[in-house]
Amino acid sequence: MIRKISRCLLVALVLTGAGVAALSVAFRSSPARATAPSRVIEFAEAPISPDLREVAVKVAQSAAIDPTKLLDVAGAGSGSNLAGIFVGSTADGSDMISFHNARGMIGFKPLAPVVASRGGMIVYDQASGTSTETKYVALEGAVEPGVEKVTLELTNGSSLDVQLVQAGYGGFSFFTYVSSDPATFPVAVRAYDAEGHQVQSRDVREDLQPACPAGNPGCLPAMGNN
């Protein structure tokens, strides 16, 4: 399987000999083939591997974060152990986040300035499948305290309000989304304030395309020559 990861993802860390990948999806199998609920889990109860737990403790400590107070924001369902967002804080109460998958994580970053630099909403996306076909897509994100609603526009023309959950001290909210149905692959993510005004938007279509779309027959031979 060839996996494509969004260009916006941060550089992955490699710790204690484990490859730490910059993936950011809370996967869930569902008869509806698309889901948007999330939950906040105490780090001690997070459904992660012992190896990832060990890495997370070390990364948190290196960032002056108490690992015993970490939270994990993940999708709700049978795939919630595959990825999520670690949320912690420094001694001065500053929220810190790290996106992770089942095998590794990225370094903790200060939440407030990261979200502010993206206009009130940060979105991480991932697509996986073959070189010519996207099999599933997923999003994770965080929004500033003034955001009351996040909506996804889907390929089939419908829209979906994702569930926002809070973690940390700053009042920020988080969300996750995953789909294995091309009809419900996300096209855009939009954040709104309490009065319904759009705060920020993000078009994710290009990020979620396969490396060699069907309309580009010369792509695969070109890749083979690289």
N, CA, C and O of each residue as an XYZ file, in Angstrom:
904
protein
N       0.847     -1.197      0.000
C       0.000      0.000      0.000
C       0.877      1.239      0.000
O       1.853      1.315      0.746
N       0.533      2.207     -0.833
C       1.264      3.462     -0.888
C       0.466      4.501     -0.152
O      -0.711      4.706     -0.450
N       1.068      5.150      0.787
C       0.367      6.109      1.639
C       0.832      7.506      1.319
O       2.030      7.767      1.209
N      -0.116      8.397      1.171
C       0.171      9.799      0.919
C      -0.223     10.610      2.126
O      -1.332     10.457      2.639
N       0.667     11.473      2.596
C       0.405     12.293      3.773
C       0.434     13.757      3.363
O       1.263     14.172      2.554
N      -0.466     14.519      3.922
C      -0.582     15.932      3.586
C       0.740     16.661      3.780
O       1.489     16.381      4.715
N       1.013     17.599      2.881
C       2.256     18.367      2.971
C       2.287     19.270      4.187
O       3.363     19.737      4.561
N       1.152     19.538      4.824
C       1.119     20.474      5.945
C       1.566     19.816      7.250
O       1.712     20.506      8.259
N       1.786     18.510      7.255
C       2.146     17.850      8.493
C       3.552     18.236      8.930
O       4.427     18.498      8.105
N       3.748     18.266     10.234
C       5.032     18.634     10.790
C       6.025     17.495     10.643
O       5.636     16.348     10.427
N       7.312     17.814     10.763
C       8.348     16.800     10.651
C       8.234     15.805     11.793
O       8.077     16.198     12.949
N       8.310     14.520     11.477
C       8.171     13.480     12.494
C       9.450     13.345     13.306
O      10.542     13.665     12.838
N       9.287     12.863     14.537
C      10.402     12.577     15.400
C      10.748     11.112     15.327
O       9.893     10.290     14.997
N      11.978     10.768     15.626
C      12.369      9.379     15.759
C      13.023      9.224     17.122
O      14.083      9.795     17.376
N      12.395      8.456     17.992
C      12.862      8.304     19.356
C      12.957      6.838     19.715
O      12.187      6.015     19.221
N      13.900      6.518     20.575
C      14.118      5.177     21.108
C      14.046      4.118     20.015
O      13.529      3.021     20.229
N      14.573      4.461     18.835
C      14.641      3.498     17.757
C      13.333      3.254     17.051
O      13.288      2.433     16.136
N      12.258      3.933     17.435
C      10.950      3.707     16.815
C      10.700      4.777     15.770
O      10.939      5.958     16.024
N      10.222      4.380     14.595
C       9.876      5.346     13.567
C       8.609      6.070     13.984
O       7.579      5.441     14.227
N       8.684      7.394     14.069
C       7.539      8.168     14.540
C       6.967      8.922     13.360
O       7.573      9.892     12.904
N       5.833      8.513     12.859
C       5.268      9.069     11.642
C       4.309     10.199     11.956
O       3.637     10.194     12.988
N       4.251     11.171     11.053
C       3.382     12.331     11.244
C       2.007     12.054     10.661
O       1.633     12.642      9.646
N       1.262     11.178     11.284
C      -0.104     10.884     10.877
C      -1.043     11.421     11.928
O      -0.677     11.583     13.092
N      -2.281     11.699     11.494
C      -3.148     12.446     12.397
C      -4.608     12.061     12.270
O      -5.474     12.931     12.179
N      -4.882     10.803     12.264
C      -6.249     10.389     12.020
C      -6.752      9.460     13.103
O      -6.025      8.584     13.572
N      -8.015      9.656     13.502
C      -8.654      8.724     14.424
C      -9.592      7.854     13.609
O     -10.714      8.266     13.313
N      -9.158      6.668     13.245
C      -9.923      5.817     12.350
C     -11.011      5.068     13.090
O     -10.878      4.756     14.273
N     -12.094      4.783     12.373
C     -13.196      4.033     12.955
C     -13.937      3.283     11.867
O     -14.306      3.873     10.851
N     -14.159      2.006     12.059
C     -14.989      1.256     11.129
C     -16.446      1.516     11.468
O     -16.825      1.508     12.639
N     -17.258      1.744     10.454
C     -18.656      2.083     10.698
C     -19.509      1.651      9.527
O     -19.089      1.803      8.380
N     -20.699      1.114      9.777
C     -21.585      0.758      8.674
C     -21.916      1.954      7.788
O     -22.158      1.798      6.591
N     -21.926      3.137      8.373
C     -22.225      4.338      7.602
C     -21.043      4.774      6.761
O     -21.197      5.614      5.874
N     -19.850      4.216      7.023
C     -18.623      4.464      6.272
C     -18.109      5.883      6.423
O     -17.179      6.260      5.710
N     -18.658      6.673      7.301
C     -18.156      8.007      7.579
C     -18.565      8.369      8.992
O     -19.679      8.072      9.424
N     -17.650      9.016      9.714
C     -17.967      9.327     11.095
C     -17.278     10.608     11.533
O     -16.231     10.972     10.998
N     -17.865     11.288     12.506
C     -17.283     12.524     12.985
C     -17.284     12.678     14.493
O     -16.869     13.737     14.965
N     -17.721     11.702     15.295
C     -17.676     11.879     16.744
C     -16.254     11.771     17.283
O     -15.407     11.103     16.690
N     -15.998     12.431     18.410
C     -14.696     12.378     19.069
C     -14.893     12.235     20.572
O     -15.988     12.467     21.085
N     -13.848     11.859     21.265
C     -13.904     11.761     22.717
C     -12.548     12.146     23.299
O     -11.526     12.098     22.615
N     -12.560     12.528     24.570
C     -11.343     12.903     25.289
C     -11.048     11.814     26.314
O     -11.908     11.466     27.123
N      -9.828     11.276     26.278
C      -9.456     10.139     27.101
C      -8.247     10.504     27.962
O      -7.315     11.147     27.480
N      -8.258     10.102     29.221
C      -7.075     10.255     30.062
C      -5.928      9.441     29.468
O      -6.145      8.347     28.947
N      -4.714      9.971     29.545
C      -3.564      9.309     28.940
C      -3.399      7.879     29.463
O      -3.059      6.975     28.699
N      -3.634      7.675     30.742
C      -3.487      6.346     31.328
C      -4.463      5.346     30.730
O      -4.211      4.142     30.747
N      -5.589      5.846     30.194
C      -6.613      4.974     29.625
C      -6.587      4.978     28.098
O      -7.367      4.267     27.465
N      -5.717      5.753     27.516
C      -5.686      5.855     26.050
C      -5.334      4.502     25.432
O      -4.396      3.846     25.885
N      -6.067      4.076     24.410
C      -5.824      2.775     23.783
C      -4.656      2.816     22.807
O      -4.838      2.678     21.597
N      -3.457      3.007     23.348
C      -2.250      3.081     22.527
C      -1.288      1.978     22.940
O      -1.427      1.384     24.009
N      -0.319      1.713     22.090
C       0.635      0.635     22.353
C       1.620      1.036     23.454
O       1.825      2.225     23.698
N       2.225      0.055     24.115
C       3.260      0.365     25.112
C       4.416      1.164     24.524
O       4.961      2.048     25.185
N       4.794      0.858     23.282
C       5.889      1.594     22.655
C       5.539      3.062     22.457
O       6.348      3.944     22.746
N       4.335      3.320     21.965
C       3.925      4.710     21.768
C       3.782      5.412     23.105
O       4.122      6.589     23.220
N       3.290      4.718     24.112
C       3.153      5.326     25.427
C       4.520      5.754     25.968
O       4.667      6.836     26.535
N       5.513      4.884     25.780
C       6.869      5.211     26.245
C       7.420      6.421     25.508
O       8.013      7.310     26.118
N       7.223      6.454     24.189
C       7.681      7.589     23.397
C       6.972      8.869     23.821
O       7.607      9.914     23.960
N       5.654      8.792     24.028
C       4.884      9.973     24.405
C       5.363     10.555     25.732
O       5.446     11.773     25.885
N       5.671      9.697     26.673
C       6.179     10.159     27.967
C       7.487     10.922     27.773
O       7.670     12.000     28.339
N       8.385     10.370     26.984
C       9.684     11.014     26.774
C       9.543     12.335     26.022
O      10.197     13.322     26.358
N       8.680     12.347     24.997
C       8.491     13.584     24.238
C       7.852     14.650     25.114
O       8.232     15.819     25.047
N       6.879     14.256     25.939
C       6.231     15.209     26.838
C       7.231     15.779     27.836
O       7.267     16.988     28.062
N       8.031     14.924     28.424
C       9.013     15.389     29.399
C      10.024     16.338     28.765
O      10.444     17.312     29.389
N      10.412     16.050     27.519
C      11.376     16.923     26.836
C      10.791     18.297     26.545
O      11.523     19.265     26.338
N       9.444     18.374     26.532
C       8.762     19.649     26.293
C       8.261     20.279     27.592
O       7.442     21.198     27.561
N       8.749     19.788     28.728
C       8.361     20.297     30.049
C       6.867     20.125     30.310
O       6.229     20.991     30.910
N       6.312     18.996     29.853
C       4.908     18.660     30.061
C       4.833     17.457     30.986
O       5.566     16.485     30.808
N       3.946     17.520     31.975
C       3.738     16.388     32.873
C       2.974     15.301     32.123
O       1.796     15.489     31.821
N       3.614     14.163     31.812
C       2.932     13.136     31.014
C       1.743     12.503     31.719
O       0.852     11.960     31.065
N       1.719     12.565     33.040
C       0.587     11.972     33.766
C      -0.695     12.785     33.587
O      -1.782     12.310     33.915
N      -0.569     14.010     33.067
C      -1.734     14.865     32.872
C      -2.127     15.002     31.403
O      -2.970     15.827     31.053
N      -1.508     14.186     30.548
C      -1.856     14.229     29.141
C      -3.271     13.713     28.903
O      -3.772     12.862     29.638
N      -3.896     14.242     27.868
C      -5.180     13.757     27.382
C      -5.006     13.311     25.933
O      -4.093     13.761     25.240
N      -5.883     12.431     25.489
C      -5.859     11.975     24.109
C      -7.220     12.232     23.487
O      -8.231     11.697     23.943
N      -7.244     13.055     22.441
C      -8.473     13.293     21.696
C      -8.475     12.330     20.513
O      -7.571     12.361     19.678
N      -9.488     11.483     20.447
C      -9.534     10.464     19.402
C     -10.951     10.265     18.929
O     -11.904     10.694     19.579
N     -11.085      9.615     17.800
C     -12.400      9.271     17.298
C     -13.062      8.249     18.200
O     -12.382      7.474     18.873
N     -14.368      8.244     18.216
C     -15.119      7.280     19.011
C     -15.459      6.084     18.142
O     -16.009      6.245     17.053
N     -15.138      4.884     18.611
C     -15.451      3.691     17.833
C     -14.327      2.685     17.852
O     -13.354      2.836     18.591
N     -14.466      1.651     17.031
C     -13.552      0.521     17.083
C     -12.140      0.860     16.641
O     -11.207      0.127     16.967
N     -11.957      1.957     15.903
C     -10.629      2.323     15.454
C      -9.985      3.431     16.250
O      -8.993      4.009     15.805
N     -10.520      3.744     17.416
C     -10.037      4.890     18.171
C      -8.602      4.714     18.653
O      -7.961      5.691     19.041
N      -8.085      3.486     18.635
C      -6.722      3.257     19.085
C      -5.696      3.552     18.002
O      -4.497      3.466     18.270
N      -6.116      3.895     16.797
C      -5.159      4.045     15.709
C      -4.498      5.415     15.666
O      -3.375      5.525     15.173
N      -5.144      6.455     16.159
C      -4.535      7.781     16.103
C      -5.338      8.773     16.914
O      -6.436      8.463     17.377
N      -4.791      9.970     17.089
C      -5.483     11.007     17.840
C      -4.596     12.213     18.050
O      -3.604     12.404     17.348
N      -4.964     13.023     19.022
C      -4.223     14.241     19.345
C      -3.911     14.223     20.836
O      -4.827     14.235     21.658
N      -2.642     14.193     21.192
C      -2.257     14.335     22.589
C      -2.343     15.813     22.963
O      -1.862     16.676     22.228
N      -2.948     16.093     24.090
C      -3.067     17.467     24.590
C      -2.481     17.516     25.990
O      -2.884     16.753     26.867
N      -1.534     18.411     26.194
C      -0.922     18.587     27.504
C      -0.721     20.061     27.789
O      -1.188     20.910     27.030
N      -0.040     20.371     28.862
C       0.211     21.773     29.201
C       1.531     21.894     29.943
O       1.979     20.958     30.606
N       2.138     23.057     29.820
C       3.367     23.354     30.538
C       3.023     23.911     31.916
O       1.850     24.087     32.247
N       4.031     24.182     32.701
C       3.808     24.640     34.072
C       3.034     25.954     34.131
O       2.331     26.212     35.108
N       3.155     26.783     33.101
C       2.439     28.064     33.104
C       1.024     27.945     32.551
O       0.335     28.952     32.391
N       0.583     26.718     32.257
C      -0.772     26.502     31.785
C      -0.964     26.624     30.290
O      -2.100     26.634     29.815
N       0.124     26.717     29.537
C       0.016     26.824     28.082
C      -0.311     25.457     27.480
O       0.384     24.477     27.750
N      -1.361     25.390     26.672
C      -1.737     24.135     26.033
C      -0.734     23.764     24.953
O      -0.243     24.620     24.217
N      -0.438     22.467     24.870
C       0.477     21.928     23.876
C      -0.203     20.739     23.206
O      -0.936     19.996     23.858
N       0.038     20.555     21.896
C      -0.590     19.436     21.194
C       0.432     18.664     20.374
O       1.450     19.197     19.932
N       0.115     17.381     20.190
C       0.915     16.505     19.335
C      -0.027     15.545     18.625
O      -0.799     14.839     19.274
N       0.030     15.514     17.308
C      -0.770     14.565     16.543
C      -0.027     13.231     16.488
O       1.193     13.195     16.328
N      -0.780     12.135     16.623
C      -0.124     10.830     16.647
C      -0.910      9.803     15.859
O      -2.088      9.998     15.558
N      -0.235      8.691     15.522
C      -0.916      7.521     15.002
C      -0.593      6.345     15.914
O      -0.099      6.546     17.023
N      -0.860      5.134     15.470
C      -0.669      3.976     16.338
C       0.792      3.679     16.600
O       1.120      2.976     17.555
N       1.675      4.207     15.763
C       3.090      3.864     15.867
C       3.978      4.983     16.366
O       5.077      4.719     16.853
N       3.533      6.224     16.259
C       4.403      7.319     16.633
C       3.675      8.639     16.733
O       2.446      8.689     16.681
N       4.439      9.710     16.877
C       3.863     11.026     17.122
C       4.805     12.102     16.620
O       5.982     11.844     16.364
N       4.278     13.314     16.481
C       5.108     14.460     16.171
C       5.398     15.203     17.473
O       4.765     14.936     18.495
N       6.340     16.122     17.440
C       6.687     16.859     18.641
C       5.569     17.777     19.100
O       4.768     18.243     18.290
N       5.514     18.036     20.401
C       4.501     18.940     20.947
C       4.758     20.368     20.467
O       5.893     20.844     20.433
N       3.662     21.031     20.098
C       3.711     22.420     19.661
C       2.728     23.235     20.485
O       1.680     22.718     20.871
N       3.041     24.504     20.769
C       2.101     25.349     21.528
C       0.834     25.586     20.734
O       0.889     26.070     19.603
N      -0.307     25.250     21.314
C      -1.573     25.260     20.590
C      -1.996     26.652     20.153
O      -2.326     26.856     18.985
N      -1.993     27.614     21.071
C      -2.533     28.941     20.764
C      -1.844     29.609     19.581
O      -2.533     30.050     18.662
N      -0.518     29.705     19.562
C       0.103     30.369     18.412
C      -0.037     29.588     17.112
O      -0.112     30.184     16.037
N      -0.073     28.258     17.198
C      -0.246     27.463     15.982
C      -1.619     27.714     15.368
O      -1.732     27.916     14.159
N      -2.666     27.702     16.202
C      -4.012     27.949     15.695
C      -4.139     29.390     15.208
O      -4.749     29.642     14.169
N      -3.570     30.332     15.950
C      -3.647     31.743     15.544
C      -2.974     31.967     14.191
O      -3.457     32.751     13.374
N      -1.854     31.272     13.959
C      -1.128     31.441     12.704
C      -1.911     30.905     11.516
O      -1.628     31.261     10.372
N      -2.900     30.045     11.783
C      -3.748     29.493     10.714
C      -5.120     30.166     10.679
O      -6.048     29.644     10.060
N      -5.257     31.313     11.332
C      -6.499     32.060     11.261
C      -7.629     31.530     12.110
O      -8.794     31.807     11.826
N      -7.310     30.766     13.158
C      -8.345     30.294     14.074
C      -8.670     28.820     13.954
O      -9.439     28.295     14.760
N      -8.100     28.132     12.962
C      -8.355     26.700     12.796
C      -7.155     26.030     12.144
O      -6.659     26.495     11.118
N      -6.694     24.942     12.739
C      -5.650     24.141     12.126
C      -6.239     22.790     11.761
O      -6.941     22.173     12.562
N      -5.953     22.335     10.554
C      -6.468     21.066     10.050
C      -5.306     20.217      9.560
O      -4.453     20.686      8.807
N      -5.282     18.975      9.993
C      -4.324     17.986      9.498
C      -5.107     16.931      8.731
O      -6.141     16.451      9.195
N      -4.604     16.575      7.552
C      -5.332     15.607      6.749
C      -4.419     14.497      6.263
O      -3.198     14.648      6.217
N      -5.028     13.390      5.905
C      -4.290     12.236      5.404
C      -5.143     11.467      4.419
O      -6.355     11.341      4.590
N      -4.491     10.951      3.379
C      -5.159     10.049      2.443
C      -4.313      8.804      2.311
O      -3.085      8.879      2.337
N      -4.955      7.663      2.170
C      -4.229      6.406      2.021
C      -4.919      5.534      0.997
O      -6.139      5.584      0.837
N      -4.129      4.740      0.311
C      -4.665      3.852     -0.699
C      -3.568      3.387     -1.628
O      -2.475      3.051     -1.174
N      -3.839      3.362     -2.924
C      -2.838      3.002     -3.912
C      -2.373      4.264     -4.625
O      -2.834      5.365     -4.325
N      -1.459      4.092     -5.568
C      -0.962      5.243     -6.311
C      -2.045      5.904     -7.146
O      -1.972      7.097     -7.444
N      -3.058      5.117     -7.525
C      -4.082      5.633     -8.425
C      -5.446      5.815     -7.784
O      -6.353      6.357     -8.415
N      -5.612      5.374     -6.543
C      -6.932      5.444     -5.914
C      -6.808      5.729     -4.424
O      -6.045      5.066     -3.721
N      -7.550      6.704     -3.953
C      -7.623      6.997     -2.525
C      -8.643      6.063     -1.893
O      -9.802      6.033     -2.308
N      -8.214      5.297     -0.886
C      -9.090      4.323     -0.229
C      -9.809      4.917      0.974
O     -10.985      4.629      1.197
N      -9.120      5.734      1.744
C      -9.768      6.407      2.865
C      -9.091      7.736      3.128
O      -7.927      7.933      2.781
N      -9.816      8.630      3.732
C      -9.294      9.946      4.081
C      -9.691     10.259      5.517
O     -10.659      9.709      6.041
N      -8.947     11.128      6.129
C      -9.237     11.485      7.509
C      -8.706     12.871      7.817
O      -7.741     13.337      7.212
N      -9.356     13.517      8.767
C      -8.970     14.844      9.208
C      -8.920     14.888     10.725
O      -9.661     14.174     11.400
N      -8.057     15.715     11.248
C      -8.077     16.101     12.655
C      -7.824     17.586     12.704
O      -7.135     18.133     11.843
N      -8.378     18.245     13.707
C      -8.166     19.671     13.774
C      -8.431     20.260     15.138
O      -8.956     19.603     16.037
N      -8.053     21.518     15.266
C      -8.294     22.287     16.484
C      -8.738     23.682     16.087
O      -8.287     24.226     15.079
N      -9.630     24.259     16.891
C     -10.157     25.593     16.600
C     -10.086     26.462     17.846
O     -10.076     25.963     18.971
N     -10.038     27.765     17.628
C      -9.942     28.716     18.712
C     -11.237     28.752     19.526
O     -12.273     28.284     19.055
N     -11.188     29.308     20.758
C     -12.363     29.292     21.642
C     -13.621     29.914     21.057
O     -14.720     29.492     21.417
N     -13.509     30.900     20.172
C     -14.686     31.552     19.637
C     -15.446     30.744     18.598
O     -16.536     31.139     18.184
N     -14.886     29.621     18.174
C     -15.548     28.802     17.162
C     -16.608     27.928     17.814
O     -16.325     27.228     18.787
N     -17.819     27.964     17.288
C     -18.929     27.186     17.821
C     -19.304     25.998     16.945
O     -19.926     25.047     17.419
N     -18.930     26.047     15.675
C     -19.329     24.972     14.765
C     -18.275     24.782     13.690
O     -17.707     25.747     13.179
N     -18.020     23.517     13.353
C     -17.149     23.177     12.230
C     -17.939     22.277     11.290
O     -18.507     21.267     11.706
N     -17.966     22.654     10.033
C     -18.728     21.925      9.027
C     -17.800     21.391      7.943
O     -16.875     22.074      7.505
N     -18.062     20.168      7.523
C     -17.344     19.582      6.398
C     -18.248     19.591      5.174
O     -19.417     19.214      5.252
N     -17.704     20.021      4.054
C     -18.392     19.868      2.777
C     -17.850     18.605      2.127
O     -16.636     18.424      2.034
N     -18.750     17.725      1.672
C     -18.360     16.422      1.169
C     -18.473     16.348     -0.349
O     -19.116     17.184     -0.985
N     -17.836     15.332     -0.910
C     -17.790     15.182     -2.358
C     -19.172     15.071     -2.975
O     -19.390     15.557     -4.085
N     -20.100     14.447     -2.287
C     -21.448     14.251     -2.834
C     -22.334     15.490     -2.730
O     -23.515     15.441     -3.075
N     -21.772     16.594     -2.259
C     -22.520     17.838     -2.178
C     -23.204     18.083     -0.851
O     -23.752     19.162     -0.628
N     -23.183     17.098      0.037
C     -23.790     17.274      1.350
C     -22.794     17.919      2.311
O     -21.624     18.105      1.975
N     -23.270     18.257      3.503
C     -22.398     18.824      4.528
C     -22.649     18.110      5.848
O     -23.696     17.497      6.054
N     -21.685     18.202      6.720
C     -21.738     17.489      7.989
C     -21.134     18.356      9.076
O     -20.035     18.885      8.907
N     -21.840     18.510     10.195
C     -21.292     19.202     11.362
C     -20.523     18.191     12.204
O     -21.098     17.209     12.672
N     -19.237     18.423     12.399
C     -18.450     17.503     13.208
C     -18.641     17.827     14.687
O     -18.984     18.955     15.041
N     -18.421     16.849     15.537
C     -18.516     17.055     16.977
C     -17.262     17.754     17.478
O     -16.146     17.339     17.164
N     -17.443     18.808     18.252
C     -16.326     19.508     18.865
C     -16.204     19.082     20.327
O     -17.191     19.087     21.062
N     -15.002     18.716     20.742
C     -14.749     18.356     22.136
C     -13.631     19.249     22.659
O     -12.739     19.647     21.911
N     -13.690     19.553     23.933
C     -12.692     20.443     24.527
C     -11.695     19.676     25.384
O     -12.027     18.676     26.020
N     -10.468     20.172     25.381
C      -9.402     19.617     26.215
C      -8.407     20.733     26.480
O      -8.278     21.665     25.686
N      -7.703     20.632     27.604
C      -6.736     21.661     27.949
C      -7.357     22.808     28.717
O      -8.503     22.729     29.158
N      -6.580     23.888     28.873
C      -6.989     25.017     29.697
C      -7.449     26.235     28.910
O      -8.072     27.137     29.470
N      -7.149     26.269     27.628
C      -7.399     27.489     26.861
C      -8.745     27.593     26.197
O      -9.015     28.592     25.530
N      -9.609     26.600     26.350
C     -10.921     26.654     25.743
C     -10.950     26.252     24.281
O     -11.954     26.462     23.601
N      -9.859     25.674     23.788
C      -9.819     25.232     22.398
C     -10.644     23.955     22.224
O     -10.784     23.160     23.153
N     -11.179     23.776     21.029
C     -11.955     22.582     20.713
C     -11.250     21.781     19.630
O     -10.466     22.316     18.846
N     -11.548     20.478     19.605
C     -10.899     19.564     18.678
C     -11.948     18.738     17.944
O     -13.071     18.573     18.421
N     -11.568     18.220     16.776
C     -12.480     17.373     16.011
C     -11.701     16.349     15.209
O     -10.511     16.519     14.942
N     -12.395     15.279     14.826
C     -11.819     14.248     13.964
C     -12.867     13.828     12.939
O     -14.066     14.002     13.156
N     -12.410     13.283     11.839
C     -13.318     12.778     10.801
C     -12.599     11.718      9.993
O     -11.402     11.844      9.735
N     -13.311     10.671      9.588
C     -12.737      9.647      8.717
C     -13.817      9.097      7.796
O     -14.974      8.965      8.197
N     -13.438      8.778      6.562
C     -14.369      8.174      5.622
C     -13.623      7.233      4.680
O     -12.497      7.510      4.267
N     -14.270      6.118      4.349
C     -13.745      5.201      3.333
C     -14.667      5.161      2.116
O     -14.511      4.305      1.245
N     -15.612      6.070      2.056
C     -16.557      6.153      0.950
C     -16.237      7.403      0.133
O     -16.356      8.512      0.654
N     -15.832      7.256     -1.137
C     -15.475      8.434     -1.942
C     -16.560      9.496     -1.979
O     -16.262     10.680     -2.133
N     -17.821      9.086     -1.838
C     -18.910     10.060     -1.863
C     -18.885     10.981     -0.660
O     -19.411     12.092     -0.712
N     -18.274     10.522      0.428
C     -18.232     11.341      1.643
C     -16.817     11.786      1.979
O     -16.543     12.176      3.114
N     -15.919     11.731      1.004
C     -14.608     12.328      1.214
C     -14.784     13.839      1.372
O     -15.595     14.434      0.663
N     -14.055     14.464      2.274
C     -14.216     15.903      2.482
C     -13.626     16.730      1.346
O     -12.617     16.364      0.743
N     -14.266     17.827      1.080
C     -13.812     18.784      0.086
C     -13.269     20.035      0.768
O     -12.237     20.577      0.372
N     -13.986     20.485      1.808
C     -13.588     21.695      2.518
C     -14.011     21.600      3.975
O     -14.952     20.888      4.326
N     -13.295     22.334      4.810
C     -13.595     22.424      6.237
C     -13.844     23.892      6.549
O     -13.047     24.754      6.177
N     -14.953     24.180      7.235
C     -15.288     25.567      7.548
C     -15.625     25.712      9.029
O     -16.341     24.889      9.600
N     -15.102     26.763      9.632
C     -15.347     27.045     11.047
C     -16.183     28.317     11.182
O     -15.978     29.292     10.458
N     -17.142     28.287     12.136
C     -18.063     29.412     12.316
C     -18.119     29.828     13.787
O     -17.944     29.011     14.690
N     -18.367     31.123     13.999
C     -18.530     31.602     15.363
C     -19.988     31.464     15.797
O     -20.811     30.923     15.059
N     -20.305     31.953     16.999
C     -21.644     31.777     17.561
C     -22.718     32.492     16.754
O     -23.888     32.116     16.813
N     -22.334     33.523     15.996
C     -23.307     34.268     15.201
C     -23.415     33.736     13.772
O     -24.125     34.301     12.941
N     -22.713     32.658     13.504
C     -22.789     32.063     12.178
C     -21.837     32.641     11.159
O     -21.913     32.307      9.977
N     -20.939     33.507     11.602
C     -19.962     34.080     10.680
C     -18.805     33.097     10.478
O     -18.324     32.480     11.428
N     -18.375     32.968      9.238
C     -17.263     32.065      8.962
C     -15.960     32.651      9.496
O     -15.588     33.779      9.172
N     -15.284     31.873     10.311
C     -14.015     32.290     10.903
C     -12.848     31.911     10.007
O     -11.925     32.698      9.796
N     -12.903     30.704      9.487
C     -11.803     30.201      8.656
C     -12.322     29.059      7.801
O     -13.332     28.438      8.132
N     -11.634     28.782      6.704
C     -11.973     27.647      5.854
C     -10.699     27.050      5.289
O      -9.666     27.712      5.196
N     -10.796     25.790      4.916
C      -9.646     25.093      4.350
C     -10.129     24.126      3.271
O     -10.969     23.264      3.533
N      -9.600     24.272      2.067
C      -9.893     23.352      0.972
C      -8.890     22.206      1.047
O      -7.680     22.435      1.043
N      -9.390     20.971      1.116
C      -8.510     19.810      1.299
C      -8.497     18.885      0.085
O      -7.898     17.811      0.141
N      -9.136     19.277     -0.995
C      -9.251     18.386     -2.153
C      -7.891     17.952     -2.691
O      -7.665     16.766     -2.931
N      -6.997     18.896     -2.878
C      -5.705     18.564     -3.474
C      -4.895     17.641     -2.570
O      -4.236     16.719     -3.051
N      -4.942     17.885     -1.267
C      -4.180     17.059     -0.334
C      -4.614     15.602     -0.366
O      -3.801     14.710     -0.126
N      -5.880     15.351     -0.657
C      -6.436     14.010     -0.542
C      -6.489     13.258     -1.864
O      -7.050     12.164     -1.928
N      -5.922     13.820     -2.905
C      -5.885     13.142     -4.191
C      -4.805     12.060     -4.208
O      -3.797     12.199     -3.515
N      -4.987     10.989     -4.978
C      -3.927      9.983     -5.100
C      -2.714     10.562     -5.810
O      -2.808     11.590     -6.481
N      -1.575      9.896     -5.657
C      -0.345     10.396     -6.267
C      -0.449     10.443     -7.789
O       0.109     11.333     -8.430
N      -1.170      9.476     -8.360
C      -1.331      9.407     -9.813
C      -2.812      9.288    -10.154
O      -3.306      8.170    -10.297
N      -3.532     10.379    -10.289
C      -4.960     10.309    -10.625
C      -5.191      9.591    -11.946
O      -4.309      9.543    -12.803
N      -6.378      9.040    -12.100
C      -6.709      8.271    -13.305
C      -6.568      9.101    -14.573
O      -6.277      8.555    -15.638
N      -6.770     10.400    -14.477
C      -6.680     11.265    -15.644
C      -5.274     11.606    -16.065
O      -5.087     12.399    -16.988
N      -4.274     11.031    -15.416
C      -2.875     11.309    -15.742
C      -2.161     10.000    -16.046
O      -1.413      9.508    -15.201
N      -2.370      9.410    -17.249
C      -1.834      8.085    -17.564
C      -0.314      8.023    -17.578
O       0.251      6.939    -17.430
N       0.363      9.152    -17.751
C       1.816      9.125    -17.775
C       2.469      9.192    -16.430
O       3.695      9.157    -16.329
N       1.647      9.291    -15.360
C       2.199      9.478    -14.023
C       2.953      8.256    -13.522
O       4.079      8.381    -13.040
N       2.344      7.064    -13.631
C       2.970      5.857    -13.121
C       4.294      5.540    -13.800
O       5.266      5.242    -13.106
N       4.378      5.592    -15.145
C       5.684      5.376    -15.767
C       6.733      6.376    -15.298
O       7.900      6.035    -15.105
N       6.290      7.621    -15.119
C       7.219      8.651    -14.652
C       7.727      8.338    -13.262
O       8.908      8.520    -12.966
N       6.810      7.857    -12.390
C       7.220      7.499    -11.035
C       8.210      6.340    -11.055
O       9.146      6.302    -10.257
N       7.998      5.388    -11.977
C       8.892      4.241    -12.055
C      10.281      4.600    -12.505
O      11.234      3.864    -12.248
N      10.407      5.739    -13.182
C      11.723      6.165    -13.650
C      12.473      7.011    -12.635
O      13.644      7.337    -12.830
N      11.789      7.366    -11.545
C      12.436      8.213    -10.534
C      13.261      7.354     -9.576
O      13.882      7.881     -8.653
